[in-house]
Structure formats: structure tokens, C-alpha cells
Amino acid sequence: MKLLFDENLSDRIVSEVLNLYPGSTHVKSHGLIQTSDTLIWSFAQQHGYTIASKDADFHQRSLVFGHPPKLVFLRIGNGPTSHIAQLLRTYYVQISEFNANPNTSILVLT
């Protein structure tokens, strides 16, 4: 499973979780900084990414449009990248099961 990290998350997170989520990347790597959520959503959909974001707009979009792409919604406050990486490592099994389930669109992590 590969994650596409939204711009509200540091691009440094990719290197911290790449061993668990191979193929993951950040929107910055694709020239998608300061672009619309619609464009990011479409990019993730076309390239088979699961979006990882703290942006409530993606949460709403996922509720309205369903999947693909799927969304790992990080409902956490501001904190260090290491905390987010640890959260993604801790919930690796749940994230993998979520990604494999064809009936789910959103996984909320707190």
C-alpha cells in the first residue's frame, strides 16, 4: 500500500515510514503543493494512492464521493513528524486491513 501525504504533513515523513509503506510519496514530489483538493484527489485516484491527511476537507470529500482513493484521516493536533510516523507504524495492521477492505473509504486515527 502506498500513501500520498498531503501538504499539511511534512515531506520528511515519507522516509520515516517508507519501509512499511513502499511507494509512498508526498504531494511536493509531484508538484501538487498549493493545488486544489480536487486535483490531489484525482491524482491519488489515478495512481492508486491512499491519501494521508489532517485536512478536514479531504474527510468531507471522502464522505461525499467515497473511494477510490481511500483516506487515512489523521485527526490529531500539531505535533512533530516523528509522532505522526509513530502513529502510522503503530496502526500499520489496521491501516493495511482498511486498505484491503473494499467497503471502507475512511480510516480515522487519533
CORBEL-V272418 format. One record per residue. N is the residue number from 1. SS is DSSP state (~ for helix, > for strand, _ for the rest). NEAR is the number of other ideal C-beta (glycine too) atoms within 8 Angstrom. Layout:
n = (N;N)
ss = (SS;SS)
near = (NEAR;NEAR)
This chain:
n = (1;2;3;4;5;6;7;8;9;10;11;12;13;14;15;16;17;18;19;20;21;22;23;24;25;26;27;28;29;30;31;32;33;34;35;36;37;38;39;40;41;42;43;44;45;46;47;48;49;50;51;52;53;54;55;56;57;58;59;60;61;62;63;64;65;66;67;68;69;70;71;72;73;74;75;76;77;78;79;80;81;82;83;84;85;86;87;88;89;90;91;92;93;94;95;96;97;98;99;100;101;102;103;104;105;106;107;108;109;110)
ss = (_;_;>;>;>;_;_;_;_;_;_;_;~;~;~;~;~;_;_;_;_;_;_;_;>;>;~;~;~;~;_;_;_;_;_;_;~;~;~;~;~;~;~;~;~;~;~;_;_;>;>;>;>;_;_;~;~;~;~;~;~;~;~;~;~;_;_;_;_;_;>;>;>;>;_;_;_;_;_;_;~;~;~;~;~;~;~;~;~;~;_;~;~;~;~;~;~;~;~;~;_;_;_;_;_;>;>;>;>;_)
near = (7;11;14;17;13;13;9;6;14;6;9;7;14;12;6;9;13;9;5;8;11;7;5;11;12;11;14;9;7;7;5;10;7;3;8;5;9;6;9;14;13;8;13;14;8;6;7;7;11;13;15;12;13;10;9;6;7;14;12;8;11;14;8;6;7;5;9;6;12;14;16;14;13;11;7;10;3;2;6;5;10;7;9;14;11;8;11;17;9;6;9;9;6;8;12;9;8;11;9;6;7;4;3;9;8;10;11;7;11;4)
